[in-house]
Amino acid sequence: MRSLGLLPLAAVVLLAACAPEPAEVNEATGADLILTNARVYTLNWAEPGPDGTPAPTAPRSADGWAPDAEAVATKGGEFVFVGSTQEALTLLGEATRVIDLAGATVIPGLVDSHTHVFDLGAKLDAIDLTDVATEEEAVALVAERAKSVPAGEWILGAGWDEGAWADRYPDKELLSQAVPDHPVFLDSLHGFAAWANQAALDAGGITADSEVPTGGEMRLGEDGEPNGLFLNRATTMLDAIVPAPSQETLIRQVLMGLNQMAADGYIAVHEAGVGSRAMSVVEQLEAEGRLPIRFYAMLSLRDEELIRRWIEKGPDKDNDSMLVTRAVKAYYDGALGSRGARLLYDYEDQPGHRGVSGDGYGFDQALNAAAMKAGFQVAIHAIGDAGNREALDILESVFEQDPSTRSNRHRIEHAQVIAPEDIPRLGQLGIIASME
């Protein structure tokens, strides 16, 4: 058995089903922990039908779902029993801790298949704009933070919703007036838009003459100069001018993110788009035994040096370590809110525009194919219906070149808008629709 709290969801279910009878536990010492009077859902039943109908073995009736156990016991960090409270209490020892959960729900530990815990940690360390509804509210929060930050130091924030704000995007004017003496960079909720004040533009030397990356948009004001809003790949222009955090800062922030996930019931995360610096951080934490939950690294295809190094090395074979690296995250198109998702038809509010994709969004098809042939699982970010179709075409073309690549459980991340005729191809090609 593996350690409690460090298990993939399927493994926890398996343990719940195969937990030994109480007689197998040393009677002299008993269990370490017994949770009683709980509503335990083991998830140890068959998959639902294709139409979503629960399996016959699922604990569900006309009255709804019901728990299939009421107590669990652990010893040495391992599950030793799942069943009734009465049976669990037969495992009492002198040092056993018993917690009466008084009807609270217990489920197997959760695995998040698409996270950005470095961003989460940075967000927890910065101004949180997640629930901010207006530009004015966001500016007020920045102005309040500026009161405690020495002039000239950067102020960072994140979380404003570029999708919800798409018809009323902010610009630099109000932000620059309220906070003139600090460079300000405010990242969006999904990372497809960024907002800055004039001090930040000045600090980075960004003007109307600055080169905008292919697949990005730098909005201009009436004066012809940048208005402080950057969309899709243009956000990298701001990323490049913000001082890089130290290794110590990155370690602190990712631990904040991972510990928050752990506190919320997660035992493993799939981190999407890990670059060289992030890998150095998690590798250090793994070596020091400090990763609080399992970390499945999806290497960023945009970091060519990192990818080529791992292609030469090959994917991890050990799936039981705290850090597993055997996947690659590729970005094929942008997001809907920022009008970057690649569509089959024009955006209604932007005639002639169908988003960005492929080379226009930094996708290296040859490097992606090389990673697949080296044995890596590839997860391609695709949101628009054209983007998803093209991503499926790309994967299929590699399968035709090298049939052995079909077996690596490749994924399309988000798979948000798909043409009906393309949906069956997911099953035919064995591609996971990793819907986020």
MARGUNU-818681 format. One line per field, with one value per residue (C-alpha): residue number from 1; residue in three letters; x, y, z. Coordinates in nm, 3 decimals. Example, Ala and Ser with C-alpha at 12.3 -4.5 7.8 and 13.67 -1.06 7.14 Angstrom:
seq 1,2;
type ALA,SER;
px 1.230,1.367;
py -0.450,-0.106;
pz 0.780,0.714;
END
This chain:
seq 1,2,3,4,5,6,7,8,9,10,11,12,13,14,15,16,17,18,19,20,21,22,23,24,25,26,27,28,29,30,31,32,33,34,35,36,37,38,39,40,41,42,43,44,45,46,47,48,49,50,51,52,53,54,55,56,57,58,59,60,61,62,63,64,65,66,67,68,69,70,71,72,73,74,75,76,77,78,79,80,81,82,83,84,85,86,87,88,89,90,91,92,93,94,95,96,97,98,99,100,101,102,103,104,105,106,107,108,109,110,111,112,113,114,115,116,117,118,119,120,121,122,123,124,125,126,127,128,129,130,131,132,133,134,135,136,137,138,139,140,141,142,143,144,145,146,147,148,149,150,151,152,153,154,155,156,157,158,159,160,161,162,163,164,165,166,167,168,169,170,171,172,173,174,175,176,177,178,179,180,181,182,183,184,185,186,187,188,189,190,191,192,193,194,195,196,197,198,199,200,201,202,203,204,205,206,207,208,209,210,211,212,213,214,215,216,217,218,219,220,221,222,223,224,225,226,227,228,229,230,231,232,233,234,235,236,237,238,239,240,241,242,243,244,245,246,247,248,249,250,251,252,253,254,255,256,257,258,259,260,261,262,263,264,265,266,267,268,269,270,271,272,273,274,275,276,277,278,279,280,281,282,283,284,285,286,287,288,289,290,291,292,293,294,295,296,297,298,299,300,301,302,303,304,305,306,307,308,309,310,311,312,313,314,315,316,317,318,319,320,321,322,323,324,325,326,327,328,329,330,331,332,333,334,335,336,337,338,339,340,341,342,343,344,345,346,347,348,349,350,351,352,353,354,355,356,357,358,359,360,361,362,363,364,365,366,367,368,369,370,371,372,373,374,375,376,377,378,379,380,381,382,383,384,385,386,387,388,389,390,391,392,393,394,395,396,397,398,399,400,401,402,403,404,405,406,407,408,409,410,411,412,413,414,415,416,417,418,419,420,421,422,423,424,425,426,427,428,429,430,431,432,433,434,435,436;
type MET,ARG,SER,LEU,GLY,LEU,LEU,PRO,LEU,ALA,ALA,VAL,VAL,LEU,LEU,ALA,ALA,CYS,ALA,PRO,GLU,PRO,ALA,GLU,VAL,ASN,GLU,ALA,THR,GLY,ALA,ASP,LEU,ILE,LEU,THR,ASN,ALA,ARG,VAL,TYR,THR,LEU,ASN,TRP,ALA,GLU,PRO,GLY,PRO,ASP,GLY,THR,PRO,ALA,PRO,THR,ALA,PRO,ARG,SER,ALA,ASP,GLY,TRP,ALA,PRO,ASP,ALA,GLU,ALA,VAL,ALA,THR,LYS,GLY,GLY,GLU,PHE,VAL,PHE,VAL,GLY,SER,THR,GLN,GLU,ALA,LEU,THR,LEU,LEU,GLY,GLU,ALA,THR,ARG,VAL,ILE,ASP,LEU,ALA,GLY,ALA,THR,VAL,ILE,PRO,GLY,LEU,VAL,ASP,SER,HIS,THR,HIS,VAL,PHE,ASP,LEU,GLY,ALA,LYS,LEU,ASP,ALA,ILE,ASP,LEU,THR,ASP,VAL,ALA,THR,GLU,GLU,GLU,ALA,VAL,ALA,LEU,VAL,ALA,GLU,ARG,ALA,LYS,SER,VAL,PRO,ALA,GLY,GLU,TRP,ILE,LEU,GLY,ALA,GLY,TRP,ASP,GLU,GLY,ALA,TRP,ALA,ASP,ARG,TYR,PRO,ASP,LYS,GLU,LEU,LEU,SER,GLN,ALA,VAL,PRO,ASP,HIS,PRO,VAL,PHE,LEU,ASP,SER,LEU,HIS,GLY,PHE,ALA,ALA,TRP,ALA,ASN,GLN,ALA,ALA,LEU,ASP,ALA,GLY,GLY,ILE,THR,ALA,ASP,SER,GLU,VAL,PRO,THR,GLY,GLY,GLU,MET,ARG,LEU,GLY,GLU,ASP,GLY,GLU,PRO,ASN,GLY,LEU,PHE,LEU,ASN,ARG,ALA,THR,THR,MET,LEU,ASP,ALA,ILE,VAL,PRO,ALA,PRO,SER,GLN,GLU,THR,LEU,ILE,ARG,GLN,VAL,LEU,MET,GLY,LEU,ASN,GLN,MET,ALA,ALA,ASP,GLY,TYR,ILE,ALA,VAL,HIS,GLU,ALA,GLY,VAL,GLY,SER,ARG,ALA,MET,SER,VAL,VAL,GLU,GLN,LEU,GLU,ALA,GLU,GLY,ARG,LEU,PRO,ILE,ARG,PHE,TYR,ALA,MET,LEU,SER,LEU,ARG,ASP,GLU,GLU,LEU,ILE,ARG,ARG,TRP,ILE,GLU,LYS,GLY,PRO,ASP,LYS,ASP,ASN,ASP,SER,MET,LEU,VAL,THR,ARG,ALA,VAL,LYS,ALA,TYR,TYR,ASP,GLY,ALA,LEU,GLY,SER,ARG,GLY,ALA,ARG,LEU,LEU,TYR,ASP,TYR,GLU,ASP,GLN,PRO,GLY,HIS,ARG,GLY,VAL,SER,GLY,ASP,GLY,TYR,GLY,PHE,ASP,GLN,ALA,LEU,ASN,ALA,ALA,ALA,MET,LYS,ALA,GLY,PHE,GLN,VAL,ALA,ILE,HIS,ALA,ILE,GLY,ASP,ALA,GLY,ASN,ARG,GLU,ALA,LEU,ASP,ILE,LEU,GLU,SER,VAL,PHE,GLU,GLN,ASP,PRO,SER,THR,ARG,SER,ASN,ARG,HIS,ARG,ILE,GLU,HIS,ALA,GLN,VAL,ILE,ALA,PRO,GLU,ASP,ILE,PRO,ARG,LEU,GLY,GLN,LEU,GLY,ILE,ILE,ALA,SER,MET,GLU;
px 0.000,0.108,0.101,-0.229,-0.281,-0.032,-0.245,-0.396,-0.774,-0.787,-0.536,-0.735,-1.046,-0.851,-0.731,-1.081,-1.200,-0.913,-0.869,-0.787,-1.016,-0.958,-0.792,-0.492,-0.399,-0.166,-0.403,-0.136,-0.102,-0.421,-0.483,-0.323,-0.640,-1.006,-1.264,-1.615,-1.975,-1.890,-2.056,-1.784,-1.802,-1.533,-1.606,-1.547,-1.819,-1.835,-1.817,-2.145,-2.296,-2.219,-2.535,-2.430,-2.656,-2.493,-2.374,-2.606,-2.347,-2.340,-2.496,-2.775,-3.152,-3.457,-3.383,-3.033,-2.679,-2.593,-2.256,-2.121,-1.922,-1.920,-1.569,-1.204,-0.894,-0.527,-0.196,0.151,0.000,-0.187,-0.552,-0.618,-0.997,-1.304,-1.649,-1.877,-1.805,-1.864,-1.601,-1.356,-1.365,-1.239,-0.904,-0.872,-0.531,-0.382,-0.253,-0.537,-0.683,-1.057,-1.240,-1.619,-1.702,-2.069,-2.195,-1.925,-1.848,-1.527,-1.409,-1.082,-0.812,-0.858,-0.625,-0.640,-0.548,-0.468,-0.320,-0.087,0.027,0.319,0.066,-0.158,0.129,0.224,-0.138,-0.160,0.154,0.010,-0.307,-0.601,-0.835,-1.038,-1.372,-1.320,-1.604,-1.487,-1.177,-1.236,-1.237,-0.912,-0.741,-0.851,-0.689,-0.366,-0.365,-0.410,-0.118,0.099,0.075,0.294,0.536,0.844,0.825,0.977,0.909,0.685,0.329,0.185,-0.170,-0.366,-0.712,-0.921,-1.140,-1.044,-1.347,-1.605,-1.440,-1.401,-1.649,-1.505,-1.132,-0.940,-0.653,-0.365,-0.533,-0.708,-0.436,-0.160,-0.339,-0.397,-0.052,0.202,0.515,0.511,0.530,0.211,0.149,-0.192,-0.223,-0.564,-0.745,-0.645,-0.325,-0.450,-0.455,-0.236,-0.285,-0.017,0.024,0.248,0.525,0.547,0.558,0.830,1.028,1.024,1.071,0.746,0.625,0.417,0.731,0.784,0.769,0.453,0.487,0.297,-0.042,-0.054,-0.219,-0.091,-0.383,-0.311,-0.480,-0.603,-0.251,-0.113,0.080,0.022,-0.289,-0.172,-0.373,-0.198,-0.378,-0.278,0.093,0.150,0.126,0.481,0.596,0.501,0.626,0.966,0.998,0.886,1.196,1.240,1.165,1.451,1.473,1.375,1.068,0.962,1.004,0.796,0.524,0.494,0.477,0.198,0.014,0.074,-0.019,-0.339,-0.425,-0.347,-0.569,-0.851,-0.829,-0.592,-0.323,-0.174,-0.163,-0.081,0.109,0.054,0.341,0.647,0.953,1.320,1.309,0.994,1.150,1.459,1.235,1.030,1.341,1.501,1.189,1.175,1.542,1.482,1.167,0.954,0.683,0.359,0.161,0.247,0.354,0.301,0.508,0.387,0.694,0.636,0.690,0.780,1.097,1.291,1.614,1.427,1.231,1.537,1.717,1.427,1.389,1.749,1.688,1.345,1.031,1.031,0.961,0.891,0.528,0.548,0.786,0.659,0.772,0.686,0.794,0.663,0.429,0.465,0.221,0.181,-0.015,-0.199,-0.446,-0.561,-0.873,-1.228,-1.254,-0.949,-1.066,-0.759,-0.927,-0.903,-1.252,-1.392,-1.596,-1.540,-1.598,-1.934,-1.795,-1.474,-1.556,-1.263,-1.098,-1.086,-0.829,-0.469,-0.312,-0.012,0.302,0.111,0.080,0.427,0.344,0.647,0.501,0.835,0.938,0.596,0.635,0.986,0.855,0.582,0.830,1.054,0.769,0.617,0.248,0.156,-0.120,-0.217,-0.405,-0.688,-1.004,-1.164,-1.335,-1.070,-0.798,-0.930,-0.965,-0.612,-0.476,-0.645,-0.498,-0.150,-0.176,-0.315,-0.032,0.227,0.037,0.059,0.435,0.501,0.213,0.388,0.309,-0.064,-0.017,0.094,-0.254,-0.223,-0.458,-0.626,-0.639,-0.971,-1.129,-1.376,-1.549,-1.549,-1.737,-1.985,-1.818,-1.484,-1.608,-1.601,-1.237,-1.136,-1.246,-1.119,-0.772,-0.768,-0.725,-0.825,-1.051,-0.905,-1.187,-1.110;
py 0.000,0.357,0.648,0.805,1.141,1.082,0.867,0.916,0.893,0.547,0.412,0.539,0.371,0.048,0.067,0.133,-0.178,-0.398,-0.273,-0.566,-0.697,-0.563,-0.889,-0.811,-0.504,-0.554,-0.573,-0.449,-0.111,-0.077,0.180,0.524,0.705,0.612,0.841,0.745,0.844,0.981,0.977,0.792,0.768,0.521,0.567,0.193,0.126,0.091,0.379,0.544,0.459,0.664,0.868,0.947,0.692,0.574,0.215,-0.043,-0.090,0.283,0.374,0.573,0.535,0.743,0.938,1.033,0.933,0.755,0.683,0.330,0.330,0.521,0.485,0.457,0.358,0.421,0.296,0.415,0.653,0.373,0.278,-0.041,-0.044,0.108,0.005,0.046,0.248,-0.058,-0.264,0.026,0.068,-0.288,-0.146,0.075,0.074,0.267,0.542,0.542,0.881,0.867,1.153,1.156,1.335,1.372,1.307,1.496,1.370,1.178,1.117,0.993,1.255,1.469,1.500,1.822,1.737,2.093,2.346,2.645,2.627,2.862,3.120,3.032,3.088,3.416,3.521,3.437,3.648,3.937,4.146,3.912,4.047,3.729,3.859,4.220,4.329,4.666,4.854,5.108,4.840,4.692,5.032,5.105,4.782,4.867,5.219,5.081,4.839,5.124,5.300,5.031,4.977,5.199,5.418,5.254,4.896,4.680,4.604,4.279,4.154,3.880,3.739,3.996,3.806,3.881,3.686,3.867,4.203,4.148,4.420,4.674,4.615,4.855,5.077,5.257,5.596,5.543,5.309,5.557,5.844,5.651,5.487,5.702,5.611,5.230,5.006,4.796,4.465,4.302,3.958,3.824,3.522,3.288,3.459,3.573,3.943,4.177,4.531,4.783,5.147,5.404,5.354,4.988,5.076,5.330,5.083,4.833,5.083,4.975,5.221,5.215,5.110,4.799,4.471,4.275,3.893,3.710,3.611,3.904,4.244,4.559,4.800,5.162,5.474,5.777,5.922,5.624,5.497,5.170,5.204,4.948,4.646,4.346,4.040,3.681,3.645,4.019,3.952,3.817,4.175,4.255,3.924,4.012,4.345,4.237,4.158,3.782,3.648,3.487,3.110,3.164,3.363,3.096,2.825,3.021,3.089,2.737,2.597,2.845,2.715,2.347,2.381,2.561,2.272,2.025,2.218,2.200,1.820,1.765,1.499,1.551,1.815,1.812,2.138,2.265,2.440,2.401,2.594,2.563,2.779,2.612,2.269,2.370,2.468,2.147,1.935,2.110,2.059,1.691,1.644,1.809,1.604,1.916,1.858,1.841,1.665,1.477,1.693,1.572,1.808,1.896,2.055,2.371,2.310,2.678,2.611,2.446,2.398,2.224,2.003,1.894,1.809,1.590,1.432,1.317,1.197,1.043,1.054,0.936,0.566,0.588,0.684,0.657,0.945,1.283,1.444,1.269,1.422,1.251,1.500,1.806,2.098,2.270,2.586,2.572,2.863,3.139,3.193,3.288,3.592,3.757,3.651,3.432,3.090,2.964,2.932,2.785,3.101,3.471,3.618,3.792,4.114,4.101,4.023,3.866,3.755,3.386,3.388,3.271,2.926,2.715,2.903,3.223,3.120,2.978,2.612,2.414,2.119,1.947,1.971,1.846,1.541,1.477,1.477,1.231,0.999,1.016,0.868,1.178,1.231,1.550,1.779,2.036,2.348,2.392,2.595,2.694,2.448,2.508,2.482,2.148,2.013,2.115,1.971,1.638,1.648,1.707,1.418,1.187,1.273,1.171,0.846,0.768,0.836,0.639,0.413,0.349,0.707,0.627,0.455,0.756,0.881,1.218,1.495,1.806,2.058,2.247,2.099,2.382,2.429,2.128,2.081,1.790,1.594,1.608,1.470,1.100,1.144,1.178,0.822,0.688,0.830,0.755,1.122,1.239,1.545,1.714,1.962,2.261;
pz 0.000,-0.064,0.173,0.264,0.103,-0.178,-0.401,-0.744,-0.730,-0.887,-0.638,-0.343,-0.478,-0.519,-0.161,-0.039,-0.217,-0.101,0.256,0.488,0.754,1.108,1.217,0.997,1.204,1.500,1.799,2.040,1.873,1.670,1.400,1.412,1.303,1.279,1.120,1.226,1.156,0.813,0.475,0.283,-0.095,-0.206,-0.580,-0.602,-0.856,-1.232,-1.479,-1.590,-1.926,-2.237,-2.175,-1.817,-1.650,-1.324,-1.317,-1.157,-0.883,-0.797,-0.459,-0.618,-0.609,-0.691,-0.374,-0.493,-0.398,-0.074,0.090,0.058,0.386,0.715,0.853,0.751,0.945,0.871,1.004,0.911,0.659,0.481,0.458,0.655,0.665,0.498,0.616,0.916,1.228,1.447,1.264,1.245,1.624,1.669,1.555,1.863,2.027,2.316,2.084,1.829,1.749,1.682,1.512,1.500,1.174,1.267,0.915,0.721,0.370,0.296,-0.060,-0.215,-0.261,-0.572,-0.870,-1.074,-1.433,-1.542,-1.302,-1.290,-0.928,-0.988,-1.104,-0.809,-0.568,-0.735,-0.719,-0.350,-0.311,-0.515,-0.540,-0.593,-0.861,-0.909,-0.786,-0.892,-1.118,-1.248,-1.356,-1.080,-0.808,-0.941,-0.952,-0.595,-0.474,-0.654,-0.513,-0.162,-0.207,-0.341,-0.005,0.153,-0.137,-0.189,-0.500,-0.805,-0.695,-0.911,-0.802,-0.936,-0.944,-1.117,-1.168,-1.358,-1.602,-1.963,-2.084,-1.871,-1.941,-2.316,-2.411,-2.165,-2.151,-1.925,-2.034,-1.863,-1.799,-1.467,-1.340,-1.430,-1.261,-0.939,-0.925,-1.112,-0.917,-0.936,-1.245,-1.235,-1.412,-1.373,-1.529,-1.631,-1.494,-1.777,-1.887,-2.229,-2.144,-1.943,-1.818,-1.728,-1.633,-1.799,-1.544,-1.645,-2.015,-1.946,-1.736,-2.021,-2.300,-2.467,-2.731,-3.047,-3.231,-3.018,-3.204,-3.125,-3.129,-3.401,-3.265,-3.022,-3.007,-2.837,-2.813,-2.902,-2.767,-2.957,-2.934,-3.122,-2.819,-2.625,-2.411,-2.153,-2.273,-2.429,-2.570,-2.647,-2.726,-2.677,-2.303,-2.328,-2.388,-2.029,-1.895,-2.038,-1.856,-1.509,-1.299,-1.271,-0.922,-0.735,-0.683,-0.320,-0.426,-0.675,-0.412,-0.163,-0.417,-0.557,-0.204,-0.131,-0.436,-0.361,0.004,-0.094,-0.325,-0.046,0.196,-0.060,-0.081,-0.373,-0.356,-0.704,-0.977,-1.347,-1.400,-1.755,-1.929,-1.703,-1.822,-1.727,-1.413,-1.283,-1.341,-1.146,-0.856,-0.841,-0.893,-0.596,-0.384,-0.479,-0.394,-0.056,0.010,0.033,-0.228,-0.024,-0.300,-0.619,-0.915,-1.274,-1.492,-1.841,-2.001,-2.205,-2.577,-2.605,-2.404,-2.686,-2.491,-2.209,-2.448,-2.644,-2.320,-2.209,-2.554,-2.523,-2.167,-2.225,-2.009,-1.648,-1.604,-1.230,-1.171,-0.793,-0.720,-0.602,-0.931,-1.257,-1.589,-1.901,-2.067,-2.290,-2.301,-2.640,-2.719,-3.051,-3.034,-2.797,-2.587,-2.684,-2.458,-2.610,-2.960,-2.999,-3.027,-3.386,-3.535,-3.856,-3.910,-3.840,-3.496,-3.514,-3.365,-3.574,-3.938,-4.118,-3.794,-3.696,-3.416,-3.415,-3.427,-3.520,-3.612,-3.543,-3.181,-3.131,-3.201,-3.322,-3.509,-3.570,-3.206,-3.099,-3.325,-3.192,-2.833,-2.927,-3.096,-2.787,-2.583,-2.424,-2.372,-2.558,-2.435,-2.698,-2.589,-2.840,-2.778,-3.111,-3.346,-3.614,-3.353,-3.231,-3.585,-3.674,-3.347,-3.425,-3.776,-3.632,-3.388,-3.655,-3.893,-3.631,-3.565,-3.937,-3.940,-3.621,-3.506,-3.171,-3.068,-3.043,-2.708,-2.502,-2.405,-2.580,-2.477,-2.608,-2.327,-2.299,-2.617,-2.568,-2.902,-3.133,-3.461,-3.421,-3.701,-3.518,-3.186,-3.296,-3.401,-3.036,-2.971,-3.301,-3.239,-2.866,-2.771,-2.423,-2.424,-2.116,-2.071,-1.852;
END
